[in-house]
Amino acid sequence: MPAQPGGSPPTQVAEIYRRALAAGVPQAEDDRLYGAALAAACVAFALTRLWRLPALDGRPAGEDSRAQLVTTLEAAAATAQAHHALPQLTGLCRRLAEAPRSRWPDADVDIAALAPYTPRRR
């Protein structure tokens, strides 16, 4: 797996995080418990990001935040699938990602090619 700019490959980062977590939360060493909890956290985060949908729909074509929302939903689904957890929510996240991707053709991009995130000031 290729390294991320300025850092370790994502799998190494995930393993470092998991080992650090297990130092205080021993259940993190159990693959089933950890996978279910990680999948649940990712899906919950992705679903809470949907509140942004109306604002993103009103933004101009090519707006990076559209691709970020689609990718967040897809990443949550991929994490849940990788850990064999939450199959119904995995499918829901995939379907929820397909809808804006088809509505916003500009969101069909490789997110790694996007500029780093910078917070909006309103």
N, CA, C and O atoms as a GROMACS GRO file, in nm:
protein
  488
    1MET      N    1   0.085  -0.118   0.000
    1MET     CA    2   0.000   0.000   0.000
    1MET      C    3   0.089   0.124   0.000
    1MET      O    4   0.185   0.129   0.077
    2PRO      N    5   0.060   0.223  -0.084
    2PRO     CA    6   0.146   0.340  -0.091
    2PRO      C    7   0.136   0.424   0.036
    2PRO      O    8   0.032   0.430   0.102
    3ALA      N    9   0.246   0.488   0.068
    3ALA     CA   10   0.248   0.575   0.186
    3ALA      C   11   0.170   0.702   0.156
    3ALA      O   12   0.166   0.749   0.043
    4GLN      N   13   0.110   0.757   0.259
    4GLN     CA   14   0.042   0.885   0.248
    4GLN      C   15   0.148   0.994   0.252
    4GLN      O   16   0.253   0.975   0.313
    5PRO      N   17   0.122   1.108   0.189
    5PRO     CA   18   0.219   1.217   0.194
    5PRO      C   19   0.253   1.253   0.339
    5PRO      O   20   0.164   1.281   0.420
    6GLY      N   21   0.380   1.252   0.370
    6GLY     CA   22   0.425   1.292   0.503
    6GLY      C   23   0.392   1.194   0.613
    6GLY      O   24   0.396   1.232   0.730
    7GLY      N   25   0.360   1.069   0.582
    7GLY     CA   26   0.324   0.977   0.690
    7GLY      C   27   0.336   0.833   0.653
    7GLY      O   28   0.393   0.797   0.550
    8SER      N   29   0.281   0.749   0.740
    8SER     CA   30   0.285   0.605   0.724
    8SER      C   31   0.168   0.559   0.639
    8SER      O   32   0.069   0.630   0.624
    9PRO      N   33   0.180   0.438   0.583
    9PRO     CA   34   0.063   0.383   0.514
    9PRO      C   35  -0.054   0.374   0.610
    9PRO      O   36  -0.034   0.354   0.730
   10PRO      N   37  -0.177   0.388   0.560
   10PRO     CA   38  -0.295   0.387   0.647
   10PRO      C   39  -0.304   0.263   0.737
   10PRO      O   40  -0.348   0.273   0.851
   11THR      N   41  -0.263   0.146   0.686
   11THR     CA   42  -0.274   0.026   0.770
   11THR      C   43  -0.181   0.034   0.889
   11THR      O   44  -0.215  -0.013   0.997
   12GLN      N   45  -0.063   0.092   0.872
   12GLN     CA   46   0.027   0.108   0.986
   12GLN      C   47  -0.030   0.206   1.088
   12GLN      O   48  -0.021   0.182   1.208
   13VAL      N   49  -0.088   0.314   1.041
   13VAL     CA   50  -0.148   0.412   1.131
   13VAL      C   51  -0.261   0.346   1.210
   13VAL      O   52  -0.273   0.365   1.331
   14ALA      N   53  -0.344   0.269   1.142
   14ALA     CA   54  -0.455   0.201   1.209
   14ALA      C   55  -0.405   0.104   1.315
   14ALA      O   56  -0.462   0.096   1.424
   15GLU      N   57  -0.300   0.032   1.284
   15GLU     CA   58  -0.246  -0.064   1.383
   15GLU      C   59  -0.182   0.007   1.501
   15GLU      O   60  -0.195  -0.039   1.614
   16ILE      N   61  -0.113   0.116   1.478
   16ILE     CA   62  -0.055   0.194   1.587
   16ILE      C   63  -0.165   0.247   1.677
   16ILE      O   64  -0.154   0.240   1.800
   17TYR      N   65  -0.272   0.298   1.617
   17TYR     CA   66  -0.386   0.347   1.694
   17TYR      C   67  -0.447   0.233   1.777
   17TYR      O   68  -0.475   0.250   1.896
   18ARG      N   69  -0.466   0.119   1.714
   18ARG     CA   70  -0.529   0.008   1.784
   18ARG      C   71  -0.444  -0.040   1.902
   18ARG      O   72  -0.498  -0.070   2.008
   19ARG      N   73  -0.314  -0.047   1.884
   19ARG     CA   74  -0.226  -0.088   1.995
   19ARG      C   75  -0.232   0.012   2.110
   19ARG      O   76  -0.237  -0.025   2.227
   20ALA      N   77  -0.233   0.141   2.074
   20ALA     CA   78  -0.241   0.244   2.179
   20ALA      C   79  -0.375   0.235   2.252
   20ALA      O   80  -0.381   0.249   2.374
   21LEU      N   81  -0.481   0.213   2.178
   21LEU     CA   82  -0.614   0.200   2.238
   21LEU      C   83  -0.618   0.079   2.332
   21LEU      O   84  -0.674   0.087   2.441
   22ALA      N   85  -0.560  -0.032   2.287
   22ALA     CA   86  -0.563  -0.155   2.367
   22ALA      C   87  -0.490  -0.141   2.500
   22ALA      O   88  -0.518  -0.215   2.594
   23ALA      N   89  -0.397  -0.047   2.508
   23ALA     CA   90  -0.327  -0.024   2.634
   23ALA      C   91  -0.424   0.020   2.744
   23ALA      O   92  -0.403  -0.011   2.861
   24GLY      N   93  -0.529   0.091   2.707
   24GLY     CA   94  -0.629   0.136   2.804
   24GLY      C   95  -0.762   0.066   2.794
   24GLY      O   96  -0.841   0.066   2.889
   25VAL      N   97  -0.788   0.006   2.678
   25VAL     CA   98  -0.915  -0.063   2.653
   25VAL      C   99  -0.880  -0.202   2.600
   25VAL      O  100  -0.868  -0.220   2.479
   26PRO      N  101  -0.865  -0.299   2.688
   26PRO     CA  102  -0.822  -0.432   2.646
   26PRO      C  103  -0.912  -0.497   2.541
   26PRO      O  104  -0.865  -0.582   2.466
   27GLN      N  105  -1.038  -0.460   2.535
   27GLN     CA  106  -1.129  -0.518   2.436
   27GLN      C  107  -1.084  -0.487   2.293
   27GLN      O  108  -1.126  -0.555   2.200
   28ALA      N  109  -1.001  -0.387   2.275
   28ALA     CA  110  -0.953  -0.351   2.141
   28ALA      C  111  -0.864  -0.462   2.082
   28ALA      O  112  -0.839  -0.463   1.962
   29GLU      N  113  -0.818  -0.553   2.166
   29GLU     CA  114  -0.739  -0.666   2.116
   29GLU      C  115  -0.827  -0.776   2.056
   29GLU      O  116  -0.777  -0.861   1.983
   30ASP      N  117  -0.954  -0.775   2.088
   30ASP     CA  118  -1.048  -0.875   2.035
   30ASP      C  119  -1.095  -0.828   1.897
   30ASP      O  120  -1.162  -0.725   1.886
   31ASP      N  121  -1.059  -0.902   1.792
   31ASP     CA  122  -1.090  -0.861   1.655
   31ASP      C  123  -1.239  -0.838   1.634
   31ASP      O  124  -1.277  -0.742   1.567
   32ARG      N  125  -1.322  -0.924   1.689
   32ARG     CA  126  -1.466  -0.910   1.668
   32ARG      C  127  -1.520  -0.784   1.734
   32ARG      O  128  -1.594  -0.707   1.672
   33LEU      N  129  -1.484  -0.761   1.860
   33LEU     CA  130  -1.531  -0.642   1.930
   33LEU      C  131  -1.477  -0.514   1.868
   33LEU      O  132  -1.550  -0.418   1.847
   34TYR      N  133  -1.348  -0.515   1.838
   34TYR     CA  134  -1.287  -0.396   1.780
   34TYR      C  135  -1.347  -0.365   1.643
   34TYR      O  136  -1.379  -0.250   1.613
   35GLY      N  137  -1.362  -0.467   1.561
   35GLY     CA  138  -1.418  -0.447   1.427
   35GLY      C  139  -1.560  -0.393   1.432
   35GLY      O  140  -1.595  -0.303   1.356
   36ALA      N  141  -1.641  -0.449   1.520
   36ALA     CA  142  -1.779  -0.401   1.532
   36ALA      C  143  -1.783  -0.257   1.582
   36ALA      O  144  -1.861  -0.176   1.532
   37ALA      N  145  -1.700  -0.225   1.680
   37ALA     CA  146  -1.698  -0.089   1.734
   37ALA      C  147  -1.645   0.012   1.632
   37ALA      O  148  -1.699   0.121   1.618
   38LEU      N  149  -1.539  -0.025   1.560
   38LEU     CA  150  -1.484   0.064   1.458
   38LEU      C  151  -1.585   0.087   1.346
   38LEU      O  152  -1.604   0.200   1.300
   39ALA      N  153  -1.650  -0.020   1.303
   39ALA     CA  154  -1.752  -0.008   1.197
   39ALA      C  155  -1.866   0.082   1.244
   39ALA      O  156  -1.911   0.168   1.169
   40ALA      N  157  -1.911   0.062   1.366
   40ALA     CA  158  -2.022   0.143   1.418
   40ALA      C  159  -1.982   0.291   1.425
   40ALA      O  160  -2.061   0.378   1.391
   41ALA      N  161  -1.860   0.319   1.469
   41ALA     CA  162  -1.814   0.458   1.477
   41ALA      C  163  -1.805   0.521   1.339
   41ALA      O  164  -1.846   0.636   1.320
   42CYS      N  165  -1.753   0.447   1.242
   42CYS     CA  166  -1.740   0.500   1.106
   42CYS      C  167  -1.877   0.525   1.042
   42CYS      O  168  -1.898   0.629   0.979
   43VAL      N  169  -1.968   0.432   1.060
   43VAL     CA  170  -2.102   0.448   1.003
   43VAL      C  171  -2.174   0.564   1.071
   43VAL      O  172  -2.240   0.645   1.005
   44ALA      N  173  -2.163   0.573   1.203
   44ALA     CA  174  -2.229   0.684   1.275
   44ALA      C  175  -2.174   0.818   1.227
   44ALA      O  176  -2.251   0.912   1.204
   45PHE      N  177  -2.043   0.828   1.212
   45PHE     CA  178  -1.984   0.954   1.164
   45PHE      C  179  -2.035   0.987   1.024
   45PHE      O  180  -2.075   1.100   0.997
   46ALA      N  181  -2.034   0.888   0.936
   46ALA     CA  182  -2.077   0.912   0.798
   46ALA      C  183  -2.224   0.956   0.793
   46ALA      O  184  -2.258   1.050   0.721
   47LEU      N  185  -2.309   0.890   0.869
   47LEU     CA  186  -2.451   0.926   0.867
   47LEU      C  187  -2.476   1.064   0.926
   47LEU      O  188  -2.566   1.135   0.880
   48THR      N  189  -2.399   1.103   1.027
   48THR     CA  190  -2.418   1.237   1.083
   48THR      C  191  -2.374   1.345   0.984
   48THR      O  192  -2.421   1.458   0.992
   49ARG      N  193  -2.284   1.312   0.893
   49ARG     CA  194  -2.239   1.409   0.793
   49ARG      C  195  -2.346   1.439   0.689
   49ARG      O  196  -2.334   1.537   0.614
   50LEU      N  197  -2.449   1.358   0.682
   50LEU     CA  198  -2.555   1.381   0.583
   50LEU      C  199  -2.632   1.510   0.607
   50LEU      O  200  -2.700   1.557   0.516
   51TRP      N  201  -2.625   1.567   0.726
   51TRP     CA  202  -2.694   1.693   0.750
   51TRP      C  203  -2.643   1.800   0.655
   51TRP      O  204  -2.712   1.899   0.632
   52ARG      N  205  -2.524   1.782   0.600
   52ARG     CA  206  -2.464   1.880   0.509
   52ARG      C  207  -2.520   1.871   0.367
   52ARG      O  208  -2.493   1.958   0.284
   53LEU      N  209  -2.597   1.770   0.339
   53LEU     CA  210  -2.644   1.745   0.202
   53LEU      C  211  -2.711   1.867   0.138
   53LEU      O  212  -2.675   1.901   0.025
   54PRO      N  213  -2.805   1.934   0.202
   54PRO     CA  214  -2.868   2.051   0.136
   54PRO      C  215  -2.767   2.161   0.102
   54PRO      O  216  -2.775   2.222  -0.004
   55ALA      N  217  -2.673   2.187   0.192
   55ALA     CA  218  -2.573   2.291   0.166
   55ALA      C  219  -2.483   2.250   0.049
   55ALA      O  220  -2.451   2.332  -0.037
   56LEU      N  221  -2.442   2.125   0.047
   56LEU     CA  222  -2.355   2.078  -0.060
   56LEU      C  223  -2.426   2.079  -0.195
   56LEU      O  224  -2.365   2.105  -0.298
   57ASP      N  225  -2.554   2.051  -0.192
   57ASP     CA  226  -2.631   2.050  -0.317
   57ASP      C  227  -2.637   2.190  -0.378
   57ASP      O  228  -2.645   2.205  -0.500
   58GLY      N  229  -2.633   2.292  -0.294
   58GLY     CA  230  -2.638   2.428  -0.344
   58GLY      C  231  -2.504   2.485  -0.387
   58GLY      O  232  -2.497   2.595  -0.442
   59ARG      N  233  -2.397   2.411  -0.364
   59ARG     CA  234  -2.264   2.460  -0.403
   59ARG      C  235  -2.238   2.435  -0.550
   59ARG      O  236  -2.302   2.350  -0.612
   60PRO      N  237  -2.144   2.509  -0.607
   60PRO     CA  238  -2.116   2.494  -0.750
   60PRO      C  239  -2.049   2.360  -0.782
   60PRO      O  240  -1.985   2.298  -0.697
   61ALA      N  241  -2.064   2.318  -0.907
   61ALA     CA  242  -2.001   2.195  -0.954
   61ALA      C  243  -1.850   2.203  -0.930
   61ALA      O  244  -1.788   2.308  -0.944
   62GLY      N  245  -1.794   2.090  -0.893
   62GLY     CA  246  -1.651   2.083  -0.868
   62GLY      C  247  -1.612   2.110  -0.724
   62GLY      O  248  -1.494   2.106  -0.690
   63GLU      N  249  -1.709   2.138  -0.640
   63GLU     CA  250  -1.684   2.165  -0.499
   63GLU      C  251  -1.629   2.038  -0.433
   63GLU      O  252  -1.695   1.934  -0.436
   64ASP      N  253  -1.509   2.047  -0.375
   64ASP     CA  254  -1.444   1.930  -0.314
   64ASP      C  255  -1.525   1.864  -0.204
   64ASP      O  256  -1.518   1.743  -0.186
   65SER      N  257  -1.603   1.942  -0.130
   65SER     CA  258  -1.676   1.885  -0.017
   65SER      C  259  -1.782   1.784  -0.062
   65SER      O  260  -1.823   1.699   0.016
   66ARG      N  261  -1.826   1.793  -0.186
   66ARG     CA  262  -1.920   1.692  -0.237
   66ARG      C  263  -1.850   1.556  -0.245
   66ARG      O  264  -1.904   1.456  -0.198
   67ALA      N  265  -1.731   1.553  -0.303
   67ALA     CA  266  -1.656   1.428  -0.312
   67ALA      C  267  -1.620   1.376  -0.174
   67ALA      O  268  -1.616   1.255  -0.152
   68GLN      N  269  -1.594   1.466  -0.081
   68GLN     CA  270  -1.560   1.424   0.055
   68GLN      C  271  -1.677   1.352   0.122
   68GLN      O  272  -1.657   1.251   0.190
   69LEU      N  273  -1.799   1.402   0.102
   69LEU     CA  274  -1.916   1.335   0.160
   69LEU      C  275  -1.934   1.196   0.100
   69LEU      O  276  -1.957   1.099   0.173
   70VAL      N  277  -1.925   1.186  -0.031
   70VAL     CA  278  -1.940   1.057  -0.098
   70VAL      C  279  -1.833   0.960  -0.047
   70VAL      O  280  -1.863   0.845  -0.017
   71THR      N  281  -1.711   1.007  -0.039
   71THR     CA  282  -1.601   0.921   0.005
   71THR      C  283  -1.616   0.880   0.151
   71THR      O  284  -1.581   0.768   0.187
   72THR      N  285  -1.667   0.969   0.234
   72THR     CA  286  -1.690   0.935   0.375
   72THR      C  287  -1.790   0.820   0.386
   72THR      O  288  -1.770   0.727   0.464
   73LEU      N  289  -1.898   0.827   0.310
   73LEU     CA  290  -1.997   0.719   0.311
   73LEU      C  291  -1.937   0.588   0.259
   73LEU      O  292  -1.960   0.482   0.316
   74GLU      N  293  -1.860   0.597   0.153
   74GLU     CA  294  -1.798   0.476   0.096
   74GLU      C  295  -1.693   0.417   0.191
   74GLU      O  296  -1.682   0.295   0.202
   75ALA      N  297  -1.618   0.502   0.258
   75ALA     CA  298  -1.518   0.453   0.353
   75ALA      C  299  -1.584   0.385   0.472
   75ALA      O  300  -1.533   0.283   0.521
   76ALA      N  301  -1.694   0.438   0.519
   76ALA     CA  302  -1.767   0.375   0.629
   76ALA      C  303  -1.816   0.237   0.587
   76ALA      O  304  -1.804   0.140   0.663
   77ALA      N  305  -1.870   0.228   0.467
   77ALA     CA  306  -1.917   0.098   0.417
   77ALA      C  307  -1.801   0.000   0.402
   77ALA      O  308  -1.814  -0.116   0.438
   78ALA      N  309  -1.689   0.046   0.350
   78ALA     CA  310  -1.573  -0.041   0.331
   78ALA      C  311  -1.517  -0.090   0.465
   78ALA      O  312  -1.476  -0.206   0.476
   79THR      N  313  -1.516  -0.003   0.564
   79THR     CA  314  -1.467  -0.042   0.697
   79THR      C  315  -1.559  -0.148   0.758
   79THR      O  316  -1.512  -0.249   0.811
   80ALA      N  317  -1.689  -0.124   0.752
   80ALA     CA  318  -1.784  -0.222   0.807
   80ALA      C  319  -1.773  -0.356   0.733
   80ALA      O  320  -1.775  -0.461   0.796
   81GLN      N  321  -1.761  -0.350   0.601
   81GLN     CA  322  -1.748  -0.474   0.524
   81GLN      C  323  -1.619  -0.548   0.560
   81GLN      O  324  -1.620  -0.670   0.574
   82ALA      N  325  -1.510  -0.476   0.574
   82ALA     CA  326  -1.381  -0.538   0.606
   82ALA      C  327  -1.385  -0.609   0.741
   82ALA      O  328  -1.314  -0.708   0.762
   83HIS      N  329  -1.467  -0.559   0.831
   83HIS     CA  330  -1.476  -0.618   0.964
   83HIS      C  331  -1.599  -0.709   0.979
   83HIS      O  332  -1.630  -0.755   1.089
   84HIS      N  333  -1.667  -0.735   0.869
   84HIS     CA  334  -1.784  -0.824   0.869
   84HIS      C  335  -1.885  -0.780   0.975
   84HIS      O  336  -1.935  -0.861   1.053
   85ALA      N  337  -1.913  -0.650   0.976
   85ALA     CA  338  -2.004  -0.594   1.076
   85ALA      C  339  -2.111  -0.509   1.007
   85ALA      O  340  -2.087  -0.452   0.900
   86LEU      N  341  -2.225  -0.502   1.068
   86LEU     CA  342  -2.334  -0.413   1.025
   86LEU      C  343  -2.368  -0.424   0.876
   86LEU      O  344  -2.364  -0.324   0.804
   87PRO      N  345  -2.401  -0.543   0.829
   87PRO     CA  346  -2.423  -0.558   0.684
   87PRO      C  347  -2.536  -0.471   0.629
   87PRO      O  348  -2.526  -0.422   0.516
   88GLN      N  349  -2.642  -0.449   0.705
   88GLN     CA  350  -2.751  -0.366   0.655
   88GLN      C  351  -2.707  -0.220   0.643
   88GLN      O  352  -2.739  -0.152   0.545
   89LEU      N  353  -2.633  -0.172   0.742
   89LEU     CA  354  -2.585  -0.034   0.737
   89LEU      C  355  -2.475  -0.017   0.633
   89LEU      O  356  -2.459   0.092   0.576
   90THR      N  357  -2.400  -0.123   0.608
   90THR     CA  358  -2.301  -0.119   0.500
   90THR      C  359  -2.370  -0.093   0.368
   90THR      O  360  -2.328  -0.007   0.291
   91GLY      N  361  -2.476  -0.168   0.342
   91GLY     CA  362  -2.553  -0.149   0.219
   91GLY      C  363  -2.617  -0.012   0.212
   91GLY      O  364  -2.620   0.050   0.106
   92LEU      N  365  -2.668   0.035   0.325
   92LEU     CA  366  -2.728   0.168   0.328
   92LEU      C  367  -2.626   0.275   0.293
   92LEU      O  368  -2.654   0.365   0.214
   93CYS      N  369  -2.508   0.267   0.352
   93CYS     CA  370  -2.403   0.366   0.323
   93CYS      C  371  -2.364   0.362   0.175
   93CYS      O  372  -2.342   0.467   0.114
   94ARG      N  373  -2.356   0.244   0.119
   94ARG     CA  374  -2.322   0.234  -0.025
   94ARG      C  375  -2.432   0.299  -0.110
   94ARG      O  376  -2.402   0.374  -0.204
   95ARG      N  377  -2.558   0.271  -0.078
   95ARG     CA  378  -2.668   0.332  -0.155
   95ARG      C  379  -2.673   0.483  -0.135
   95ARG      O  380  -2.700   0.558  -0.229
   96LEU      N  381  -2.648   0.528  -0.013
   96LEU     CA  382  -2.646   0.671   0.014
   96LEU      C  383  -2.532   0.741  -0.060
   96LEU      O  384  -2.546   0.857  -0.097
   97ALA      N  385  -2.422   0.672  -0.083
   97ALA     CA  386  -2.310   0.730  -0.159
   97ALA      C  387  -2.341   0.734  -0.308
   97ALA      O  388  -2.299   0.826  -0.378
   98GLU      N  389  -2.416   0.635  -0.356
   98GLU     CA  390  -2.450   0.630  -0.498
   98GLU      C  391  -2.540   0.746  -0.540
   98GLU      O  392  -2.525   0.800  -0.649
   99ALA      N  393  -2.633   0.785  -0.454
   99ALA     CA  394  -2.729   0.891  -0.490
   99ALA      C  395  -2.660   1.025  -0.518
   99ALA      O  396  -2.681   1.081  -0.625
  100PRO      N  397  -2.578   1.077  -0.426
  100PRO     CA  398  -2.513   1.204  -0.460
  100PRO      C  399  -2.408   1.190  -0.570
  100PRO      O  400  -2.384   1.284  -0.646
  101ARG      N  401  -2.345   1.073  -0.580
  101ARG     CA  402  -2.246   1.053  -0.686
  101ARG      C  403  -2.315   1.063  -0.823
  101ARG      O  404  -2.259   1.120  -0.916
  102SER      N  405  -2.436   1.009  -0.834
  102SER     CA  406  -2.506   1.018  -0.963
  102SER      C  407  -2.565   1.159  -0.983
  102SER      O  408  -2.577   1.205  -1.096
  103ARG      N  409  -2.602   1.226  -0.874
  103ARG     CA  410  -2.657   1.362  -0.884
  103ARG      C  411  -2.546   1.463  -0.914
  103ARG      O  412  -2.568   1.561  -0.986
  104TRP      N  413  -2.426   1.437  -0.859
  104TRP     CA  414  -2.312   1.528  -0.876
  104TRP      C  415  -2.201   1.453  -0.950
  104TRP      O  416  -2.114   1.395  -0.886
  105PRO      N  417  -2.202   1.453  -1.082
  105PRO     CA  418  -2.094   1.384  -1.154
  105PRO      C  419  -1.955   1.434  -1.116
  105PRO      O  420  -1.857   1.361  -1.128
  106ASP      N  421  -1.946   1.558  -1.070
  106ASP     CA  422  -1.818   1.614  -1.027
  106ASP      C  423  -1.766   1.548  -0.899
  106ASP      O  424  -1.649   1.566  -0.864
  107ALA      N  425  -1.851   1.473  -0.829
  107ALA     CA  426  -1.808   1.405  -0.706
  107ALA      C  427  -1.746   1.270  -0.736
  107ALA      O  428  -1.702   1.201  -0.644
  108ASP      N  429  -1.743   1.231  -0.862
  108ASP     CA  430  -1.687   1.102  -0.901
  108ASP      C  431  -1.538   1.119  -0.930
  108ASP      O  432  -1.493   1.106  -1.044
  109VAL      N  433  -1.462   1.148  -0.823
  109VAL     CA  434  -1.318   1.171  -0.835
  109VAL      C  435  -1.244   1.091  -0.728
  109VAL      O  436  -1.304   1.045  -0.631
  110ASP      N  437  -1.115   1.076  -0.749
  110ASP     CA  438  -1.030   1.012  -0.649
  110ASP      C  439  -1.001   1.117  -0.542
  110ASP      O  440  -0.938   1.219  -0.570
  111ILE      N  441  -1.046   1.093  -0.421
  111ILE     CA  442  -1.032   1.193  -0.315
  111ILE      C  443  -0.885   1.220  -0.282
  111ILE      O  444  -0.852   1.327  -0.230
  112ALA      N  445  -0.797   1.125  -0.311
  112ALA     CA  446  -0.655   1.148  -0.284
  112ALA      C  447  -0.600   1.262  -0.369
  112ALA      O  448  -0.497   1.321  -0.335
  113ALA      N  449  -0.668   1.294  -0.478
  113ALA     CA  450  -0.623   1.402  -0.566
  113ALA      C  451  -0.670   1.539  -0.518
  113ALA      O  452  -0.628   1.641  -0.573
  114LEU      N  453  -0.756   1.544  -0.418
  114LEU     CA  454  -0.809   1.671  -0.372
  114LEU      C  455  -0.707   1.744  -0.283
  114LEU      O  456  -0.620   1.682  -0.222
  115ALA      N  457  -0.721   1.873  -0.276
  115ALA     CA  458  -0.636   1.954  -0.189
  115ALA      C  459  -0.666   1.918  -0.043
  115ALA      O  460  -0.776   1.874  -0.013
  116PRO      N  461  -0.570   1.937   0.047
  116PRO     CA  462  -0.596   1.909   0.189
  116PRO      C  463  -0.714   1.991   0.239
  116PRO      O  464  -0.741   2.101   0.190
  117TYR      N  465  -0.783   1.938   0.336
  117TYR     CA  466  -0.901   2.003   0.393
  117TYR      C  467  -0.862   2.136   0.461
  117TYR      O  468  -0.764   2.143   0.535
  118THR      N  469  -0.940   2.236   0.434
  118THR     CA  470  -0.927   2.362   0.507
  118THR      C  471  -1.066   2.403   0.553
  118THR      O  472  -1.160   2.402   0.474
  119PRO      N  473  -1.080   2.437   0.680
  119PRO     CA  474  -1.212   2.473   0.733
  119PRO      C  475  -1.267   2.597   0.665
  119PRO      O  476  -1.193   2.689   0.630
  120ARG      N  477  -1.398   2.599   0.648
  120ARG     CA  478  -1.465   2.716   0.592
  120ARG      C  479  -1.488   2.817   0.704
  120ARG      O  480  -1.507   2.782   0.820
  121ARG      N  481  -1.485   2.940   0.665
  121ARG     CA  482  -1.515   3.047   0.761
  121ARG      C  483  -1.639   3.116   0.709
  121ARG      O  484  -1.639   3.172   0.599
  122ARG      N  485  -1.743   3.114   0.787
  122ARG     CA  486  -1.869   3.179   0.747
  122ARG      C  487  -1.910   3.279   0.850
  122ARG      O  488  -2.014   3.344   0.834
   0.00000   0.00000   0.00000
